[in-house]
Amino acid sequence: MLRLCARNLYGWQCDHVSQKTTNEALDAWSDWSSYPKSWPKNQNDAAPLGIMKINDDICASAQRRWKAIQDGLAHAG
């Protein structure tokens, strides 16, 4: 459900070969019964409740987290 929501919201899906089956399933999605009503079904639909617009604080926090992950990978073990 989250992958479908993200694809509908941002128009993006993972293009890694391991996700081919998942992406094909999203292309053929037809059972909306479990999908939350407030989530977008199409790319131009409104964002779900609780989604914040990106701002400078969010970008800075994401950059700090990304750097911490990269540092952790570089110095692991």
C-alpha positions in Angstrom: 0.0 0.0 0.0 2.8 2.4 0.8 4.6 1.7 -2.5 1.3 2.4 -4.3 0.7 5.6 -2.4 4.3 6.8 -3.0 4.0 6.1 -6.7 0.6 7.8 -6.9 1.9 10.8 -4.9 5.3 11.3 -6.4 5.1 9.5 -9.7 8.2 7.5 -8.9 8.9 3.8 -8.4 12.0 1.8 -7.8 13.5 0.7 -11.2 15.8 -2.0 -9.7 15.4 -5.3 -11.4 14.4 -6.9 -8.1 11.3 -4.7 -8.0 10.0 -5.7 -11.5 7.3 -8.0 -10.1 6.2 -5.4 -7.6 6.0 -2.7 -10.3 4.0 -5.0 -12.5 1.6 -5.6 -9.7 1.2 -1.9 -9.1 0.4 -1.4 -12.8 -2.3 -4.0 -12.6 -3.7 -2.9 -9.2 -7.5 -3.0 -9.1 -8.5 -3.9 -5.5 -8.8 -0.6 -3.8 -10.9 -2.0 -0.9 -8.0 -2.0 1.6 -6.4 1.2 0.3 -7.1 4.2 2.7 -9.7 6.6 1.2 -7.6 9.6 2.0 -4.5 8.4 0.0 -4.1 9.4 -3.6 -5.2 7.0 -6.3 -3.9 9.2 -9.1 -0.8 11.4 -9.5 -2.9 14.7 -9.4 -4.9 13.7 -6.3 -4.4 15.6 -3.1 -1.7 14.4 -0.7 -2.7 12.2 2.2 -3.5 13.9 5.5 -0.4 14.6 7.6 2.0 15.1 4.7 4.3 18.1 5.1 5.7 20.1 2.2 9.5 19.9 2.0 11.2 22.9 3.7 14.8 23.9 4.5 14.7 22.2 7.9 13.5 18.9 6.5 16.2 19.0 3.7 18.9 19.8 6.3 17.8 16.9 8.5 17.7 14.5 5.6 21.2 15.6 4.6 22.5 15.0 8.1 20.9 11.6 8.2 22.3 10.7 4.8 25.8 11.7 5.9 25.5 9.7 9.1 24.4 6.6 7.1 27.3 7.1 4.7 29.8 7.5 7.6 28.4 4.4 9.3 28.9 2.4 6.1 32.4 3.7 5.5 33.5 2.9 9.0 31.6 -0.3 9.7 33.3 -3.3 11.2 
